[in-house]
Amino acid sequence: MSEATSTPISPDDRRKHLDFIQATITRMSAASTTTKSWMLPVVSATYGYALVQKATSVAVLGIAAVVLFAYLDANYLRQEKRFRRLYKAVAQGSDEIAVFSLNPDDVTPHQNDKSNEEWATWMPRWINRLLPGPAVWASWSVGPFYLALCAAGTVVAIRTG
């Protein structure tokens, strides 16, 4: 019998466990915001410089920066979703979660969960863990935001070329 099912969890312990998980979710959300706040001046500077100096290579560098920041942001969002799933399981009183566990792998994702990080079953597991799934990329906070910036960079690259 596992440790999680051997002793009942007190309501105070459950609340504290939920506080710990919520703190992690808040950190992921703040990291995502920080990623965007660092990306905007970098991209503005590269696109502006590329336009003024007619430097296509700098515009392409700006697009590469957008892609890098998009990847970072998508990973933060994926982690945030995993911890939200853990929060839900703890809040519902799931017996499979160990007391004070902060491991989102302790929760088995539902088959209908589109945010499932195991989105490409044909890939080796280690690669699958590096790439956020399509549901993360299609999120309103990742997909449209970064695609618009890539499109702007493409326009800048074409105009400077």
TORZAKOL-461544 format. One line per field, with one value per residue (C-alpha): residue number from 0; residue in three letters; x, y, z. Coordinates in steps of 0.2 Angstrom, whole numbers. Last residue first. Example, Ala and Ser with C-alpha at 12.3 -4.5 7.8 and 13.67 -1.06 7.14 Angstrom:
n	1 | 0;
res	SER | ALA;
east	68 | 62;
north	-5 | -22;
up	36 | 39;
//
This chain:
n	160 | 159 | 158 | 157 | 156 | 155 | 154 | 153 | 152 | 151 | 150 | 149 | 148 | 147 | 146 | 145 | 144 | 143 | 142 | 141 | 140 | 139 | 138 | 137 | 136 | 135 | 134 | 133 | 132 | 131 | 130 | 129 | 128 | 127 | 126 | 125 | 124 | 123 | 122 | 121 | 120 | 119 | 118 | 117 | 116 | 115 | 114 | 113 | 112 | 111 | 110 | 109 | 108 | 107 | 106 | 105 | 104 | 103 | 102 | 101 | 100 | 99 | 98 | 97 | 96 | 95 | 94 | 93 | 92 | 91 | 90 | 89 | 88 | 87 | 86 | 85 | 84 | 83 | 82 | 81 | 80 | 79 | 78 | 77 | 76 | 75 | 74 | 73 | 72 | 71 | 70 | 69 | 68 | 67 | 66 | 65 | 64 | 63 | 62 | 61 | 60 | 59 | 58 | 57 | 56 | 55 | 54 | 53 | 52 | 51 | 50 | 49 | 48 | 47 | 46 | 45 | 44 | 43 | 42 | 41 | 40 | 39 | 38 | 37 | 36 | 35 | 34 | 33 | 32 | 31 | 30 | 29 | 28 | 27 | 26 | 25 | 24 | 23 | 22 | 21 | 20 | 19 | 18 | 17 | 16 | 15 | 14 | 13 | 12 | 11 | 10 | 9 | 8 | 7 | 6 | 5 | 4 | 3 | 2 | 1 | 0;
res	GLY | THR | ARG | ILE | ALA | VAL | VAL | THR | GLY | ALA | ALA | CYS | LEU | ALA | LEU | TYR | PHE | PRO | GLY | VAL | SER | TRP | SER | ALA | TRP | VAL | ALA | PRO | GLY | PRO | LEU | LEU | ARG | ASN | ILE | TRP | ARG | PRO | MET | TRP | THR | ALA | TRP | GLU | GLU | ASN | SER | LYS | ASP | ASN | GLN | HIS | PRO | THR | VAL | ASP | ASP | PRO | ASN | LEU | SER | PHE | VAL | ALA | ILE | GLU | ASP | SER | GLY | GLN | ALA | VAL | ALA | LYS | TYR | LEU | ARG | ARG | PHE | ARG | LYS | GLU | GLN | ARG | LEU | TYR | ASN | ALA | ASP | LEU | TYR | ALA | PHE | LEU | VAL | VAL | ALA | ALA | ILE | GLY | LEU | VAL | ALA | VAL | SER | THR | ALA | LYS | GLN | VAL | LEU | ALA | TYR | GLY | TYR | THR | ALA | SER | VAL | VAL | PRO | LEU | MET | TRP | SER | LYS | THR | THR | THR | SER | ALA | ALA | SER | MET | ARG | THR | ILE | THR | ALA | GLN | ILE | PHE | ASP | LEU | HIS | LYS | ARG | ARG | ASP | ASP | PRO | SER | ILE | PRO | THR | SER | THR | ALA | GLU | SER | MET;
east	80 | 75 | 56 | 56 | 65 | 53 | 38 | 45 | 48 | 30 | 24 | 35 | 28 | 10 | 14 | 21 | 5 | -7 | 1 | 7 | -6 | -21 | -16 | -12 | 6 | 0 | -14 | -1 | 10 | 26 | 42 | 56 | 46 | 41 | 60 | 64 | 49 | 54 | 42 | 27 | 16 | 15 | 4 | 12 | 11 | -8 | -15 | -29 | -35 | -47 | -36 | -36 | -18 | -11 | -6 | 10 | 20 | 15 | 28 | 25 | 20 | 14 | 6 | 7 | -5 | -14 | -28 | -36 | -44 | -53 | -42 | -26 | -31 | -36 | -19 | -10 | -19 | -15 | 3 | 3 | -5 | 8 | 22 | 15 | 13 | 31 | 36 | 26 | 34 | 52 | 48 | 40 | 55 | 66 | 55 | 54 | 73 | 75 | 63 | 74 | 90 | 80 | 78 | 96 | 101 | 90 | 99 | 92 | 100 | 84 | 73 | 85 | 88 | 69 | 66 | 81 | 76 | 58 | 62 | 74 | 62 | 47 | 56 | 60 | 42 | 36 | 48 | 43 | 25 | 29 | 40 | 25 | 13 | 26 | 29 | 10 | 8 | 22 | 13 | -3 | 5 | 12 | -5 | -14 | -2 | -6 | -24 | -23 | -12 | -25 | -39 | -30 | -24 | -29 | -15 | -11 | -17 | -3 | 10 | 7 | 0;
north	214 | 227 | 227 | 208 | 206 | 219 | 210 | 193 | 201 | 207 | 190 | 183 | 195 | 191 | 172 | 175 | 183 | 172 | 155 | 159 | 167 | 162 | 144 | 135 | 131 | 123 | 113 | 108 | 99 | 107 | 99 | 94 | 80 | 72 | 72 | 62 | 50 | 45 | 51 | 40 | 44 | 62 | 72 | 65 | 82 | 81 | 98 | 90 | 80 | 67 | 53 | 60 | 63 | 52 | 63 | 59 | 66 | 84 | 81 | 93 | 80 | 87 | 71 | 58 | 59 | 43 | 45 | 59 | 72 | 82 | 97 | 86 | 81 | 98 | 105 | 92 | 96 | 114 | 109 | 101 | 116 | 128 | 116 | 117 | 136 | 138 | 127 | 138 | 153 | 147 | 141 | 157 | 166 | 156 | 159 | 177 | 178 | 169 | 182 | 196 | 187 | 187 | 206 | 208 | 198 | 209 | 224 | 240 | 251 | 259 | 244 | 231 | 243 | 244 | 225 | 221 | 234 | 230 | 212 | 214 | 226 | 214 | 198 | 203 | 208 | 192 | 181 | 190 | 187 | 168 | 168 | 176 | 162 | 149 | 157 | 158 | 139 | 135 | 145 | 137 | 120 | 125 | 133 | 117 | 107 | 119 | 117 | 98 | 98 | 108 | 97 | 82 | 68 | 51 | 39 | 23 | 29 | 42 | 31 | 17 | 0;
up	-244 | -231 | -235 | -236 | -219 | -211 | -218 | -211 | -194 | -193 | -198 | -184 | -172 | -177 | -175 | -158 | -151 | -161 | -155 | -137 | -126 | -137 | -135 | -152 | -147 | -131 | -139 | -152 | -140 | -131 | -137 | -125 | -117 | -133 | -138 | -122 | -124 | -142 | -155 | -162 | -147 | -152 | -140 | -124 | -116 | -114 | -117 | -127 | -112 | -119 | -113 | -95 | -89 | -75 | -61 | -52 | -67 | -60 | -46 | -32 | -19 | -2 | 3 | -11 | -25 | -30 | -17 | -27 | -15 | -28 | -23 | -25 | -43 | -48 | -42 | -51 | -67 | -64 | -62 | -79 | -87 | -79 | -86 | -103 | -102 | -96 | -111 | -123 | -116 | -119 | -136 | -141 | -134 | -146 | -161 | -157 | -156 | -173 | -180 | -174 | -181 | -198 | -196 | -192 | -208 | -218 | -214 | -222 | -208 | -203 | -205 | -198 | -183 | -180 | -182 | -170 | -157 | -157 | -155 | -141 | -133 | -134 | -129 | -111 | -107 | -115 | -106 | -90 | -92 | -95 | -79 | -69 | -75 | -71 | -54 | -51 | -55 | -42 | -29 | -33 | -30 | -13 | -8 | -13 | -2 | 12 | 10 | 9 | 25 | 34 | 28 | 35 | 24 | 29 | 31 | 21 | 4 | 0 | 8 | -5 | 0;
//
